[in-house]
Amino acid sequence: MEEKLLDLLKEIDEDILEYEGENLFEAGLLDSFLVIDLVSEIEEAFDIEIDAKYVLEENFRTKENIMKLVKELMK
């Protein structure tokens, strides 16, 4: 699961995988349009639905936060 998600993030911007900071948005690696694309890719890849209430900046600030969200939604 993690490897598949990392592949999706790499498709958005491979620098996301190397980023060690605390905010992908402030680093210029993610923006609202890319998050919408990413949500769509995650939903398709993992056969889950990400409700709009989960599409918050805090859930997408780091790759770890994104992984945590996907794991929670897959339960």
C-alpha positions in Angstrom: 0.0 0.0 0.0 2.7 2.5 1.0 4.7 1.8 -2.2 1.7 2.3 -4.4 0.9 5.6 -2.6 4.5 6.7 -3.0 4.3 6.0 -6.7 1.2 8.2 -6.9 3.0 11.0 -5.1 6.0 10.6 -7.4 3.7 11.1 -10.4 2.6 14.4 -8.9 6.2 15.6 -8.2 9.0 13.3 -7.4 10.5 15.9 -5.1 7.6 15.1 -2.7 9.4 11.8 -1.9 12.6 13.6 -0.9 10.9 16.4 1.1 11.6 16.2 4.8 9.9 19.5 5.8 6.5 20.1 7.5 4.4 21.6 4.7 4.3 20.5 1.1 2.2 23.6 0.3 4.7 26.1 1.6 7.5 24.2 -0.2 5.5 24.7 -3.5 5.2 20.9 -4.1 1.4 20.8 -3.7 -1.4 23.2 -4.3 -5.2 22.8 -4.2 -5.3 21.7 -7.9 -2.7 19.0 -7.3 -4.5 17.8 -4.2 -7.7 17.3 -6.2 -5.8 15.3 -8.8 -4.1 13.3 -6.0 -7.4 12.6 -4.3 -8.8 11.3 -7.5 -5.8 9.0 -8.1 -5.9 7.7 -4.5 -9.6 6.9 -4.8 -9.1 5.0 -8.0 -5.9 3.2 -6.9 -7.2 2.0 -3.5 -11.0 1.8 -4.4 -11.9 4.2 -1.6 -13.9 7.4 -1.4 -12.3 10.4 0.2 -15.1 12.6 1.5 -14.7 16.3 1.1 -14.4 16.7 4.9 -11.0 14.9 4.7 -9.6 17.1 2.0 -8.0 19.5 4.4 -4.5 21.0 4.2 -3.5 19.3 7.4 -4.1 15.9 5.9 -1.9 16.7 2.9 1.0 18.7 4.5 3.4 15.8 4.5 3.6 12.4 2.8 3.3 10.8 6.2 0.0 12.7 6.8 -1.3 11.5 3.4 -0.3 7.9 4.3 -2.1 8.1 7.6 -5.2 9.4 6.0 -5.3 6.6 3.4 -4.7 3.9 6.0 -7.5 5.3 8.1 -9.9 5.3 5.1 -9.0 1.8 4.1 -10.1 0.4 7.5 
